[in-house]
Amino acid sequence: MATGKREVTGSAMRKETYSLRSAQPLTEAYIHRTDERIEALYGYHAGAEQDWDKRMNRLQTSGSMRAEAGAVASVLRAYNDKIGAASQVFAAIADIAEGAPVVVGGQQAGLWTGPLLVIHKAVSIIRAARSASEQLGQKVVPLFWIAGEDHDWDEANHAYVITAEQELRKLTTARPEGARTSVSRTAVLAEEWEHQLAELEQALPSSEFKPVLLEELRHMSQKAHSLSDMFAMIMSHLFGEHGLVLLDADDPAIRQLEAPMFRKMIERNDDLEQAYTASAEQVKELGYSLQADVTPGSANLFLFHRENGDERTLLHKKNGLFQDRKGQLSLSTEELLRIADLQPEQLSNNVLTRPIMQDYLFPVLATVLGPGEIAYWALTGEAFRTLGMEMPIIVPRMSYTLIEGTIAKNMDKYELTFEDIMERFDERKEQWLKEQDGLHIEQQFAEARDTFEQLYKPLLELATSVQPSLSKLGDTNLQKIVEQINYMGSKTVDAFNKQFEATTRQLDRIHLSVKPQGKPQERVLNMSAYWNRYSLTWLEKLIDAPYSRTGGHEIVYL
């Protein structure tokens, strides 16, 4: 995630900063306002305080264009009651019923909540809502949009934890047989939850909090019929006292409220397609690459094809009809409109229409997005305007790295900075080992190799003078002997380094914790390891860490 430099939190001794940048040039340009040409793509800017007032004023005059707040609140109340939400959540839903604006962000449901970045997004939503409440002097509700309608099981079905043996382990749940329907509609049976809990129990190191953690998850699993259910209950448990309201986008009751907007999206589908195409051309003309497909003829809507096991099927337009790619499904505009009116639970948004649907359901003051999301939201501005709507404020998600006490201690021991780990770990590790080599092994073998080559060359010249054809044989012989010297040197260095196996393990443990698989921690590790070791104090440290509306990276010491 693109960030500015800031001090780390949670350690009085450390004052290190680090800027963790994204690979999205468009996102970087938006956050840092380095390209004024892209302001037309987004409109508002999270870092401009006056834009929050402007957006709030806009929401107050556009209520007639949205779903009825009381009806939305009723659906939210039923869903959050089902997942066991805290009293603070129902107070927030009451505020929504009264027309309170929301800060929304979302993610696909993942096993045990998936990678840490999901937690970071929830924290960012809560902090952005608090920040806006303070500025505007009124309640702003944090809302997490679970993208339960998504059907990419391989993105949702796994979690990575570091085991007691200091190994990275991938926990995975297999997709049940059947059509590729949404994650929320894919049933996970009780025996599979028991298997997953056993896997998690085996993977997590022993701790004083482990029995309580496992019992909490086991209790949830008894009520969870899908990954989305379990995800929602865990997130509600973690963030309920902070008033985070949860919503499953595949909730049939939500679909009923969305029916009027689905109808509008179908009736204005050609206009929306032109809008997405125009925005895509504008992004390309500005020199940026597209982060979402804008496909000619795409309806940007999915249909759950009931005759094919509720398979989530992307709709395309051809010869005045809405069809799947293979032409096995074919609907007229009137037939699709009838579905929107009578069976809206059969319809589903894609990444380009979801932003519009969010803004129809809620008075969205701002939306919290990751780097890739910020880039593809640039394609939606013209579509919002086509429907007489307006893109909300885009708030970059905060990013964090959690540093445990033993990791911080070993970083100090080996004089490693956070930047060292992120950018030059192998080099610093090798440097440390070389510094321990009082015998100068590599140097001695290099000197021996050079000396041998100098002694051998006159002999090679002598052999060549006796018989020129011996030149090639001599060169080959020289190379083989040099290779053997190098081999012996390498084996000697390895033997020497074995004295430092404990050190090597400590260094590798630092890297595994901070940059697993060579990626930022938030993109790989699951939160369960921290819950297991620290109960929920680690989460409070994230929520209490410094916050910026334009995103950032915080190194949080536990």
C-alpha positions as CSV (number, residue, x, y, z in Angstrom):
1,M,0.0,0.0,0.0
2,A,1.3,3.4,-0.8
3,T,2.2,5.3,2.3
4,G,3.9,8.3,3.7
5,K,6.6,8.0,6.3
6,R,5.7,8.0,10.0
7,E,6.9,6.9,13.3
8,V,6.3,3.3,14.5
9,T,3.9,2.8,17.3
10,G,4.0,0.7,20.4
11,S,7.8,1.1,21.2
12,A,9.3,4.0,22.9
13,M,12.8,2.8,21.8
14,R,12.1,2.7,18.1
15,K,11.5,5.7,15.9
16,E,11.8,4.0,12.6
17,T,9.7,4.9,9.6
18,Y,9.1,3.1,6.3
19,S,7.1,3.9,3.2
20,L,5.4,0.8,1.8
21,R,4.4,1.8,-1.7
22,S,1.9,0.2,-4.0
23,A,2.4,-1.1,-7.5
24,Q,-0.5,1.0,-8.8
25,P,0.8,4.3,-10.4
26,L,-2.8,5.6,-10.6
27,T,-3.3,5.0,-6.9
28,E,-0.1,6.7,-6.0
29,A,-1.0,9.7,-8.1
30,Y,-4.4,9.9,-6.4
31,I,-3.0,9.6,-2.8
32,H,-0.1,12.0,-3.2
33,R,-1.9,14.4,-5.7
34,T,1.0,14.3,-8.1
35,D,-1.1,14.4,-11.3
36,E,-3.8,17.0,-11.3
37,R,-5.3,15.5,-14.5
38,I,-6.8,12.6,-12.6
39,E,-8.9,14.8,-10.2
40,A,-11.6,14.5,-12.8
41,L,-11.7,10.8,-12.4
42,Y,-12.3,10.9,-8.7
43,G,-13.8,14.3,-7.8
44,Y,-13.2,14.4,-4.1
45,H,-10.0,13.8,-2.3
46,A,-9.7,12.2,1.2
47,G,-7.0,14.6,2.3
48,A,-9.1,17.7,1.5
49,E,-11.0,18.5,4.7
50,Q,-13.5,20.7,2.8
51,D,-14.4,17.8,0.5
52,W,-15.9,16.0,3.5
53,D,-18.3,18.9,4.2
54,K,-19.1,19.1,0.5
55,R,-19.9,15.4,0.3
56,M,-22.1,15.6,3.4
57,N,-24.0,18.4,1.9
58,R,-24.6,16.4,-1.3
59,L,-25.9,13.4,0.7
60,Q,-28.4,15.6,2.5
61,T,-29.9,16.8,-0.8
62,S,-30.0,13.4,-2.6
63,G,-31.9,11.2,-0.1
64,S,-34.8,10.6,-2.6
65,M,-32.4,8.8,-4.9
66,R,-31.6,6.1,-2.3
67,A,-33.4,3.1,-0.8
68,E,-35.5,3.9,2.3
69,A,-33.2,4.1,5.3
70,G,-35.7,2.4,7.7
71,A,-36.0,-0.6,5.4
72,V,-32.3,-0.9,5.0
73,A,-31.8,-0.7,8.8
74,S,-34.4,-3.4,9.3
75,V,-32.5,-5.8,7.0
76,L,-29.2,-4.9,8.7
77,R,-30.8,-5.5,12.1
78,A,-31.9,-9.0,11.2
79,Y,-28.6,-10.0,9.7
80,N,-26.4,-8.6,12.6
81,D,-28.7,-10.3,15.1
82,K,-28.2,-13.6,13.3
83,I,-24.4,-13.3,13.6
84,G,-24.5,-12.3,17.3
85,A,-23.6,-8.6,17.0
86,A,-22.8,-6.4,20.0
87,S,-25.2,-3.7,21.4
88,Q,-23.0,-1.0,19.8
89,V,-23.8,-2.4,16.4
90,F,-27.5,-2.1,16.9
91,A,-27.1,1.5,18.1
92,A,-25.2,2.2,14.9
93,I,-28.0,0.6,12.8
94,A,-30.5,2.8,14.6
95,D,-28.4,5.8,13.4
96,I,-28.6,4.4,9.9
97,A,-32.4,4.2,10.2
98,E,-32.3,7.9,11.1
99,G,-30.3,8.7,7.9
100,A,-26.8,8.7,9.3
101,P,-24.0,8.6,6.6
102,V,-21.7,5.6,6.4
103,V,-18.1,4.9,5.7
104,V,-18.1,1.6,3.8
105,G,-15.5,-0.8,2.7
106,G,-15.5,-4.5,2.0
107,Q,-13.8,-7.7,1.1
108,Q,-14.6,-11.3,0.1
109,A,-15.1,-13.6,3.0
110,G,-12.0,-15.8,3.7
111,L,-11.2,-18.7,5.9
112,W,-10.6,-17.4,9.5
113,T,-11.0,-13.9,7.8
114,G,-8.1,-14.5,5.3
115,P,-5.0,-12.3,5.2
116,L,-4.4,-9.5,7.7
117,L,-5.2,-6.8,5.1
118,V,-8.9,-7.7,5.8
119,I,-8.5,-6.7,9.4
120,H,-6.6,-3.6,8.3
121,K,-9.5,-2.6,6.1
122,A,-12.0,-3.0,9.0
123,V,-9.8,-0.9,11.3
124,S,-9.5,1.8,8.5
125,I,-13.3,1.9,8.1
126,I,-13.7,2.4,11.9
127,R,-11.1,5.1,12.1
128,A,-12.3,6.9,9.0
129,A,-15.8,7.0,10.4
130,R,-14.6,8.3,13.7
131,S,-12.5,11.0,12.0
132,A,-15.5,12.1,9.9
133,S,-17.8,12.2,13.0
134,E,-15.3,14.5,14.8
135,Q,-15.1,16.9,11.8
136,L,-18.8,16.9,10.9
137,G,-20.1,16.9,14.5
138,Q,-22.6,14.0,13.8
139,K,-22.7,10.3,13.8
140,V,-21.0,8.5,10.9
141,V,-21.4,4.7,10.9
142,P,-18.7,2.2,9.9
143,L,-20.0,-0.5,7.6
144,F,-18.3,-3.6,6.3
145,W,-19.6,-5.0,3.0
146,I,-19.0,-8.7,2.8
147,A,-18.7,-9.6,-0.9
148,G,-20.5,-12.9,-0.3
149,E,-21.8,-12.8,-3.9
150,D,-18.3,-13.5,-5.3
151,H,-17.7,-17.0,-6.6
152,D,-13.9,-17.2,-6.6
153,W,-13.5,-20.0,-4.0
154,D,-9.7,-20.2,-4.4
155,E,-9.4,-16.7,-3.1
156,A,-11.6,-17.4,-0.1
157,N,-10.7,-20.9,1.0
158,H,-7.3,-20.6,2.7
159,A,-5.3,-19.0,5.5
160,Y,-1.6,-18.9,6.3
161,V,-0.3,-19.3,9.9
162,I,3.2,-19.7,11.3
163,T,3.5,-23.0,13.2
164,A,5.3,-23.8,16.5
165,E,8.1,-25.2,14.2
166,Q,8.5,-21.8,12.7
167,E,7.1,-22.9,9.3
168,L,4.5,-21.2,7.2
169,R,1.5,-23.4,6.8
170,K,-1.4,-23.0,4.4
171,L,-4.8,-24.2,5.8
172,T,-7.3,-24.9,3.0
173,T,-10.9,-26.0,2.8
174,A,-11.9,-27.7,-0.4
175,R,-14.8,-26.5,-2.5
176,P,-17.8,-28.8,-2.3
177,E,-18.9,-30.5,-5.5
178,G,-21.4,-28.6,-7.7
179,A,-21.8,-25.4,-9.7
180,R,-19.6,-22.4,-9.1
181,T,-22.1,-20.3,-7.2
182,S,-21.4,-17.6,-4.6
183,V,-19.3,-18.2,-1.5
184,S,-22.4,-17.4,0.6
185,R,-24.4,-20.0,-1.2
186,T,-21.7,-22.7,-1.0
187,A,-22.5,-24.9,2.0
188,V,-19.7,-25.9,4.4
189,L,-20.8,-28.9,6.5
190,A,-20.3,-29.4,10.2
191,E,-17.7,-32.1,9.7
192,E,-15.7,-29.8,7.5
193,W,-15.7,-27.1,10.2
194,E,-14.5,-29.8,12.7
195,H,-11.7,-30.7,10.3
196,Q,-10.7,-27.1,9.8
197,L,-10.7,-26.5,13.6
198,A,-8.5,-29.5,14.1
199,E,-6.1,-28.3,11.4
200,L,-6.0,-24.8,13.1
201,E,-5.5,-26.3,16.5
202,Q,-2.6,-28.5,15.2
203,A,-1.0,-25.5,13.4
204,L,-1.1,-22.9,16.2
205,P,1.5,-22.9,18.9
206,S,0.3,-23.6,22.5
207,S,-0.7,-20.5,24.4
208,E,-2.8,-19.4,27.4
209,F,-5.4,-18.0,25.0
210,K,-5.6,-20.9,22.6
211,P,-8.3,-23.0,24.4
212,V,-10.6,-19.9,24.5
213,L,-9.9,-19.0,20.9
214,L,-10.7,-22.5,19.7
215,E,-13.8,-22.7,21.8
216,E,-15.1,-19.4,20.5
217,L,-14.5,-20.5,16.9
218,R,-16.1,-23.9,17.6
219,H,-19.2,-22.2,18.9
220,M,-19.4,-20.0,15.8
221,S,-18.9,-23.0,13.5
222,Q,-22.0,-24.7,14.9
223,K,-24.1,-21.8,13.4
224,A,-22.1,-21.2,10.3
225,H,-23.5,-22.7,7.1
226,S,-20.9,-21.1,4.8
227,L,-17.5,-19.3,4.8
228,S,-19.4,-16.0,4.7
229,D,-21.3,-16.9,7.9
230,M,-18.1,-17.8,9.8
231,F,-16.4,-14.7,8.4
232,A,-19.2,-12.5,9.6
233,M,-19.3,-14.0,13.1
234,I,-15.6,-13.6,13.6
235,M,-15.6,-10.0,12.3
236,S,-18.6,-9.2,14.5
237,H,-16.7,-10.7,17.5
238,L,-13.6,-8.7,16.8
239,F,-15.1,-5.4,16.0
240,G,-18.6,-5.4,17.5
241,E,-17.8,-3.1,20.4
242,H,-16.5,-0.5,17.9
243,G,-20.0,-0.4,16.2
244,L,-18.9,-2.0,12.9
245,V,-22.1,-3.0,11.1
246,L,-21.8,-6.0,8.7
247,L,-23.7,-6.8,5.6
248,D,-23.6,-9.8,3.3
249,A,-24.1,-8.6,-0.3
250,D,-25.7,-12.0,-1.1
251,D,-28.3,-11.6,1.6
252,P,-31.7,-12.2,-0.2
253,A,-33.3,-9.5,2.0
254,I,-30.7,-7.0,0.7
255,R,-31.4,-8.1,-2.9
256,Q,-35.1,-7.2,-2.4
257,L,-34.1,-3.6,-1.5
258,E,-31.8,-3.5,-4.5
259,A,-34.5,-4.4,-7.0
260,P,-35.2,-0.8,-8.2
261,M,-31.5,-0.2,-8.9
262,F,-31.1,-3.5,-10.8
263,R,-34.1,-2.4,-12.9
264,K,-32.3,0.9,-13.6
265,M,-29.0,-0.8,-14.4
266,I,-30.8,-3.0,-17.0
267,E,-32.9,-0.2,-18.5
268,R,-29.8,2.1,-18.8
269,N,-27.3,-0.7,-19.5
270,D,-26.1,0.6,-22.9
271,D,-25.6,4.1,-21.3
272,L,-23.6,2.5,-18.5
273,E,-21.5,0.5,-20.9
274,Q,-20.7,3.7,-22.8
275,A,-19.8,5.4,-19.5
276,Y,-17.4,2.7,-18.4
277,T,-15.8,2.7,-21.9
278,A,-15.4,6.5,-21.8
279,S,-13.8,6.4,-18.4
280,A,-11.5,3.5,-19.6
281,E,-10.4,5.6,-22.6
282,Q,-9.7,8.6,-20.3
283,V,-7.6,6.5,-18.0
284,K,-5.6,5.1,-20.9
285,E,-5.2,8.6,-22.5
286,L,-3.7,9.8,-19.2
287,G,-1.1,7.0,-19.5
288,Y,-2.4,4.6,-16.8
289,S,-3.3,0.9,-17.2
290,L,-6.7,-0.4,-16.5
291,Q,-7.2,-2.5,-13.3
292,A,-10.6,-3.9,-14.3
293,D,-11.9,-5.3,-17.6
294,V,-14.1,-3.0,-19.6
295,T,-15.4,-5.5,-22.1
296,P,-17.5,-4.5,-25.2
297,G,-21.0,-5.9,-24.8
298,S,-20.7,-6.8,-21.1
299,A,-23.8,-6.1,-19.0
300,N,-21.6,-5.8,-15.9
301,L,-24.1,-7.9,-14.1
302,F,-24.2,-11.6,-13.1
303,L,-27.2,-13.9,-13.0
304,F,-27.4,-16.9,-10.7
305,H,-28.5,-19.5,-13.3
306,R,-31.0,-21.7,-11.5
307,E,-31.1,-24.3,-14.2
308,N,-27.4,-24.8,-13.8
309,G,-27.2,-25.1,-10.0
310,D,-27.2,-21.4,-9.3
311,E,-23.9,-20.9,-11.1
312,R,-23.0,-17.3,-11.1
313,T,-23.0,-16.3,-14.8
314,L,-21.7,-13.1,-16.3
315,L,-24.2,-11.6,-18.7
316,H,-23.3,-10.2,-22.2
317,K,-25.4,-8.4,-24.7
318,K,-25.9,-9.8,-28.2
319,N,-28.6,-9.2,-30.8
320,G,-30.7,-7.4,-28.3
321,L,-30.5,-10.2,-25.8
322,F,-28.7,-10.9,-22.5
323,Q,-26.7,-14.1,-22.8
324,D,-23.9,-16.1,-21.2
325,R,-20.6,-16.5,-23.2
326,K,-21.7,-19.9,-24.6
327,G,-25.2,-18.7,-25.6
328,Q,-26.8,-21.4,-23.4
329,L,-28.6,-18.7,-21.5
330,S,-30.6,-16.1,-23.3
331,L,-33.0,-13.5,-21.9
332,S,-34.8,-10.5,-23.4
333,T,-34.6,-7.2,-21.7
334,E,-38.2,-7.7,-20.5
335,E,-37.4,-11.1,-19.1
336,L,-34.4,-9.7,-17.2
337,L,-36.5,-6.8,-15.9
338,R,-39.1,-9.2,-14.6
339,I,-36.3,-11.1,-12.7
340,A,-35.1,-7.7,-11.3
341,D,-38.7,-7.0,-10.0
342,L,-39.7,-10.4,-8.8
343,Q,-36.6,-12.4,-8.1
344,P,-33.7,-9.9,-7.6
345,E,-31.8,-12.5,-5.5
346,Q,-30.9,-14.0,-8.9
347,L,-29.0,-10.9,-9.9
348,S,-25.5,-9.9,-8.7
349,N,-23.2,-6.9,-9.3
350,N,-19.7,-7.0,-10.7
351,V,-16.8,-4.8,-9.6
352,L,-18.0,-1.9,-11.8
353,T,-21.6,-1.9,-10.7
354,R,-21.1,-2.7,-7.1
355,P,-20.0,0.9,-6.2
356,I,-23.2,2.2,-7.6
357,M,-25.3,-0.3,-5.7
358,Q,-23.6,0.7,-2.4
359,D,-24.4,4.3,-3.1
360,Y,-28.0,3.4,-3.8
361,L,-28.4,1.5,-0.5
362,F,-26.6,3.9,1.8
363,P,-25.7,7.6,2.1
364,V,-22.0,6.7,1.5
365,L,-19.8,9.6,2.8
366,A,-16.6,7.7,1.9
367,T,-15.4,4.3,0.9
368,V,-12.2,2.7,2.2
369,L,-10.3,0.9,-0.6
370,G,-7.1,-0.9,-1.2
371,P,-4.5,0.1,-3.9
372,G,-6.0,-2.0,-6.7
373,E,-9.6,-1.0,-5.8
374,I,-8.6,2.7,-5.9
375,A,-7.2,2.2,-9.4
376,Y,-10.4,0.5,-10.8
377,W,-12.8,2.8,-9.1
378,A,-11.4,5.4,-11.6
379,L,-13.5,3.6,-14.2
380,T,-16.8,4.3,-12.4
381,G,-17.1,8.1,-12.2
382,E,-18.9,8.6,-15.5
383,A,-21.3,5.7,-14.6
384,F,-22.2,7.5,-11.4
385,R,-22.9,10.7,-13.3
386,T,-25.0,8.8,-15.9
387,L,-27.4,7.8,-13.2
388,G,-27.4,11.2,-11.6
389,M,-25.2,10.1,-8.8
390,E,-21.8,11.0,-7.5
391,M,-18.7,9.0,-6.5
392,P,-18.1,9.2,-2.7
393,I,-14.8,10.2,-1.2
394,I,-12.1,7.5,-1.8
395,V,-10.2,6.7,1.4
396,P,-7.0,4.6,1.1
397,R,-6.8,1.7,3.4
398,M,-4.3,1.9,6.2
399,S,-1.5,-0.8,6.2
400,Y,0.2,-2.2,9.3
401,T,3.0,-4.6,10.2
402,L,2.8,-6.3,13.5
403,I,6.2,-6.9,15.2
404,E,6.2,-9.3,18.2
405,G,8.5,-8.8,21.1
406,T,10.9,-11.7,20.3
407,I,11.1,-10.4,16.7
408,A,11.9,-6.9,17.9
409,K,14.5,-8.2,20.3
410,N,16.3,-10.1,17.6
411,M,16.1,-7.2,15.2
412,D,18.0,-5.2,17.8
413,K,20.4,-8.1,18.4
414,Y,21.4,-8.3,14.7
415,E,21.1,-4.5,14.2
416,L,18.3,-5.0,11.5
417,T,16.0,-2.1,10.6
418,F,12.5,-2.7,9.2
419,E,13.8,-1.4,5.9
420,D,16.7,-3.9,6.0
421,I,14.1,-6.8,6.3
422,M,11.9,-5.4,3.5
423,E,14.6,-4.5,1.0
424,R,17.9,-6.2,1.6
425,F,17.4,-9.1,4.1
426,D,19.5,-11.7,2.3
427,E,22.3,-9.2,1.8
428,R,22.3,-8.2,5.5
429,K,22.1,-11.9,6.6
430,E,25.1,-12.8,4.5
431,Q,26.9,-9.7,5.7
432,W,26.4,-10.7,9.4
433,L,27.7,-14.2,8.8
434,K,30.8,-12.9,7.0
435,E,31.5,-10.6,9.9
436,Q,31.8,-13.6,12.2
437,D,34.4,-15.2,9.9
438,G,37.6,-14.4,11.7
439,L,39.4,-17.0,9.5
440,H,38.6,-15.1,6.4
441,I,37.7,-18.4,4.6
442,E,36.5,-16.9,1.4
443,Q,39.5,-14.6,1.1
444,Q,42.0,-17.4,1.8
445,F,40.4,-19.7,-0.9
446,A,40.3,-16.8,-3.3
447,E,44.0,-16.1,-2.7
448,A,44.8,-19.8,-3.1
449,R,42.9,-19.9,-6.4
450,D,44.7,-16.8,-7.8
451,T,48.1,-18.2,-6.7
452,F,47.4,-21.5,-8.4
453,E,46.3,-19.9,-11.6
454,Q,49.5,-17.8,-11.7
455,L,51.6,-21.0,-11.1
456,Y,49.7,-23.0,-13.7
457,K,49.8,-20.6,-16.6
458,P,53.6,-21.0,-17.3
459,L,53.1,-24.7,-17.2
460,L,50.2,-24.4,-19.7
461,E,52.4,-22.2,-22.0
462,L,55.1,-24.8,-21.8
463,A,52.8,-27.7,-22.7
464,T,51.4,-25.6,-25.7
465,S,54.9,-24.9,-26.9
466,V,55.6,-28.7,-26.9
467,Q,52.3,-29.5,-28.7
468,P,49.8,-26.7,-29.6
469,S,46.9,-29.1,-29.4
470,L,47.4,-29.4,-25.6
471,S,46.2,-25.8,-25.2
472,K,42.5,-26.7,-25.1
473,L,43.1,-29.7,-22.8
474,G,45.1,-27.4,-20.5
475,D,42.3,-24.8,-20.3
476,T,39.8,-27.5,-19.5
477,N,42.1,-28.9,-16.8
478,L,42.6,-25.4,-15.3
479,Q,38.8,-24.8,-15.2
480,K,38.2,-28.2,-13.4
481,I,40.9,-27.5,-10.8
482,V,39.5,-24.0,-10.2
483,E,36.0,-25.4,-9.9
484,Q,37.2,-27.9,-7.2
485,I,38.9,-25.1,-5.3
486,N,35.7,-23.1,-5.4
487,Y,33.7,-26.2,-4.3
488,M,36.0,-26.8,-1.4
489,G,35.7,-23.2,-0.4
490,S,32.0,-23.3,-0.5
491,K,31.8,-26.5,1.6
492,T,34.2,-24.9,4.1
493,V,32.0,-21.8,4.4
494,D,28.9,-24.0,4.8
495,A,30.6,-26.0,7.6
496,F,31.7,-22.7,9.3
497,N,28.2,-21.3,9.0
498,K,26.7,-24.4,10.7
499,Q,28.1,-23.1,13.9
500,F,25.6,-20.3,13.6
501,E,22.5,-22.4,12.9
502,A,20.7,-21.0,15.9
503,T,21.4,-17.5,14.6
504,T,20.3,-18.4,11.1
505,R,17.0,-19.7,12.5
506,Q,16.5,-16.4,14.4
507,L,17.2,-14.4,11.3
508,D,14.9,-16.5,9.1
509,R,12.2,-16.2,11.8
510,I,12.4,-12.4,11.6
511,H,11.9,-12.6,7.8
512,L,9.1,-15.1,8.0
513,S,7.2,-12.9,10.4
514,V,7.7,-9.6,8.7
515,K,7.9,-10.5,5.0
516,P,6.5,-14.1,4.5
517,Q,6.8,-15.5,1.0
518,G,8.7,-12.3,0.1
519,K,5.5,-10.2,0.5
520,P,4.3,-7.7,3.0
521,Q,3.0,-9.4,6.1
522,E,-0.6,-8.2,5.5
523,R,-0.9,-10.0,2.2
524,V,-0.1,-13.5,3.6
525,L,-0.5,-14.0,7.4
526,N,-3.8,-14.7,9.1
527,M,-4.9,-12.9,12.3
528,S,-5.4,-16.1,14.3
529,A,-1.8,-16.4,15.3
530,Y,-2.0,-13.0,17.0
531,W,-5.3,-13.7,18.6
532,N,-3.8,-17.0,19.8
533,R,-0.8,-15.3,21.5
534,Y,-2.2,-11.9,22.7
535,S,-6.0,-12.4,22.9
536,L,-7.4,-9.2,21.4
537,T,-4.8,-6.7,22.7
538,W,-3.1,-6.8,19.3
539,L,-6.3,-5.5,17.7
540,E,-6.6,-2.6,20.1
541,K,-3.1,-1.6,19.3
542,L,-4.1,-1.4,15.6
543,I,-7.2,0.6,16.4
544,D,-5.1,3.0,18.6
545,A,-2.3,3.4,16.1
546,P,-1.9,6.7,14.3
547,Y,-4.4,7.2,11.5
548,S,-4.4,9.2,8.3
549,R,-7.3,9.8,5.9
550,T,-4.8,9.4,3.0
551,G,-3.6,6.0,4.2
552,G,-0.2,5.1,5.4
553,H,1.9,2.3,6.9
554,E,2.4,1.8,10.7
555,I,4.8,-0.5,12.3
556,V,3.1,-1.7,15.4
557,Y,5.1,-3.4,18.2
558,L,3.3,-5.9,20.3
